[in-house]
Amino acid sequence: MNLHEYQAKQVLASYGVPVPKGIVANSGAEAEAAAQSLGGSVWVVKAQVHAGGRGKAGGVKLARDGAAVRAAAEGMLGQRLVTKQTGAGGLPIEKVYVETGSAIAREIYLSLTLNRERGRIAVVASTEGGMDIETVAEETPEKILSVLVHPATGLQSYQCRQLGFALGLNDAQRKQFESIVRALYQLYMDKDASLIEINPLIVTGEGNLVALDCKLDIEANAMFRQKDMAAYRDRGQEDPAELRASDNDLNYVSLDGNIACMVNGAGLAMATMDVIKLHGGQPANFLDVGGGVTVERGIAAFDLILSNPSVKAILVNVFGGIVRCDTVAQAVITAFQKVGVKVPVVVRLEGTNAEQARKMLKDSGLALIPAEGLTDAAKKVVAAASAK
């Protein structure tokens, strides 16, 4: 689950991480009032969306008087911000964050994330703050610094000093840096974070370190014990189809193709998409209905994938292990009838009660296309989609 910048900074401040003063606003008038309340002579108006690259897309504006703050906010609110992370549709701007301007002497990149190969939290830093870290990794990888935190010992002072020296910080700044990294590590552990990214962590004109921006992601599977973090969820920033899937306990990700997939198991779903691609097709989604396929869940799955107007064909690929294939077949038949499917549906069922399930599909009288094996299913669904 992603947090907005203003929410992330509230959390950072609660852990003692220095952040600029700021106020969230829902209108131009509120933004202007926020600037007056904050004081100063320079403010930054930031669109609050769950995506990076806001500055390059016009989602971050500098303002030097109240009227300019108001104009910047009104120019953003109610619009959709399109960045390289949002796709062509962009994300709605429903709030802006008005922040006091900062005197920036240096910009540093700092993040904490999980190194899955080593099973340890990685503290990543770079002198190239303010830039896309992916660009830095590709063009100047030597400028990316990283230390791994052993779970038995936790974050060590020498690791913070190692990064601080490599970043060229002086003695006082290294002490501030260690305090910030320790706070972020504690936050990461306390809140089941999957990513904390501060880009940039600035050195101000006075030589102090301040978190100028923050991206905070919380592990979705831990939300049952992170009730305070769950309160930060903004459903308006989520893909509508993925939101519907979540409400129906379906694992769904929208893609750009025209062949919808309904599969049980994440690994089989990935393999299904790979084979579709291998035979010249383009998957329209990742959809894992899980091991407990029911008629109700089958209906929800069909309704969900058919809400995408790009879908030209559907592939149902189920291996009956925990779930029985005849149960899946009944779910497919009922869903087909209730939802009103008007595109070709290829069905491949293997495993428990597969023969019985195939007979049910055949006897249903519905225009379902049976398949023997994954390759046969992929070829048939690609052909069906191409014929539409």
Disulfide bonds with the S-S distance in Angstrom:
none
